[in-house]
Amino acid sequence: MLGDGTEIFTDSGFGYRQLPNQQAVKHSAGECVGGRVHANGIESFWPMFKRAHKGTYHKMPPKHLQRYVDEFIWWQNVREMDMAGIMSTLVIGLTGKRLTYAALIADNGLMSRARA
């Protein structure tokens, strides 16, 4: 969920043009950075996510894909913290939250690819 005032920096792809507070760099014109606007963070995020898919998780069923993406977003957001900061942020984020097995296997409208 985007908060008020969130700025979205993208490339100039057509699909991004309708996003609120969107600013773009024009890769087609050889532009990588335009003032504060760049897409360097997200351009490194997806290759790391794909490497984790191939090297660690191997299968990410559509039913749980958002959970994997959320984890990688979290890691991206804490990447510059020291271990104490990461652990503190983790504990604070987990407080009062619980994922039960029933919720994990509940139907969310997407295929699980699990074998029956």
C-alpha positions in Angstrom: 0.0 0.0 0.0 1.4 3.4 -0.9 1.2 6.1 1.7 0.3 9.7 1.0 3.3 11.5 -0.6 4.9 8.3 -1.8 7.0 9.0 -4.9 7.3 6.3 -7.5 10.4 6.4 -9.7 10.3 4.2 -12.8 11.6 3.9 -16.3 9.4 5.4 -19.0 7.4 2.2 -19.7 3.8 2.7 -20.7 2.4 0.7 -17.8 3.7 3.1 -15.2 2.2 6.3 -16.6 -1.0 6.2 -14.7 0.6 5.7 -11.3 0.2 8.6 -8.8 3.3 10.7 -8.0 5.2 8.8 -10.7 8.4 10.2 -12.2 10.4 8.5 -14.9 13.9 8.2 -16.3 14.1 7.8 -20.1 16.4 4.8 -20.7 15.6 5.1 -24.4 17.3 8.5 -24.4 20.3 7.1 -22.6 19.2 8.6 -19.2 19.9 6.5 -16.1 19.4 9.2 -13.5 17.4 12.4 -13.8 18.1 14.5 -10.7 16.7 12.4 -7.8 14.8 10.1 -10.2 16.3 6.7 -10.9 15.2 3.1 -11.1 18.5 1.5 -9.9 17.0 -0.1 -6.7 14.2 -1.9 -8.4 16.5 -2.9 -11.3 18.7 -4.8 -8.8 15.8 -6.1 -6.8 14.3 -8.4 -9.5 17.5 -10.1 -10.5 18.2 -10.9 -6.8 14.7 -12.2 -6.4 15.1 -14.4 -9.5 18.5 -15.8 -8.2 16.8 -16.7 -4.9 14.1 -18.5 -6.8 16.6 -20.5 -8.7 19.1 -21.0 -5.9 17.1 -21.2 -2.7 13.4 -21.7 -3.1 13.1 -23.4 -6.5 9.3 -23.3 -6.5 7.2 -20.3 -5.7 3.6 -21.3 -6.2 1.3 -18.4 -7.3 -0.7 -18.9 -4.1 2.2 -17.8 -2.0 4.2 -15.6 -4.4 3.2 -12.4 -2.7 4.6 -13.7 0.6 8.0 -14.3 -1.1 7.9 -10.8 -2.7 7.0 -9.2 0.6 10.0 -11.0 2.3 12.4 -9.7 -0.4 10.9 -6.2 0.0 11.6 -6.4 3.7 15.2 -7.5 3.1 15.7 -4.7 0.6 14.4 -2.1 3.2 16.7 -3.3 6.0 19.8 -4.0 3.8 21.8 -1.1 5.3 21.0 -1.9 9.0 23.4 -3.8 11.3 22.3 -7.1 12.6 21.0 -5.6 15.9 18.8 -3.2 13.9 17.6 -6.0 11.6 16.7 -8.2 14.6 14.9 -5.4 16.4 12.9 -4.5 13.3 12.0 -8.2 12.8 10.8 -8.6 16.4 8.7 -5.4 16.2 7.2 -6.5 12.9 6.3 -9.9 14.2 4.7 -8.7 17.5 1.0 -9.5 17.5 1.1 -11.4 14.2 0.7 -15.1 13.6 0.3 -17.1 10.5 -1.7 -20.2 11.3 -1.5 -23.4 9.2 -5.3 -22.9 8.5 -4.6 -19.4 7.1 -1.6 -20.7 5.1 -3.5 -23.4 3.3 -6.8 -21.4 2.9 -8.1 -20.8 -0.6 -7.0 -17.3 -1.9 -8.2 -17.9 -5.4 -4.8 -18.8 -6.8 -3.5 -22.2 -7.7 -1.2 -23.8 -5.1 0.3 -26.4 -7.5 0.4 -28.8 -4.6 0.0 -32.4 -5.4 -3.2 -34.0 -4.0 
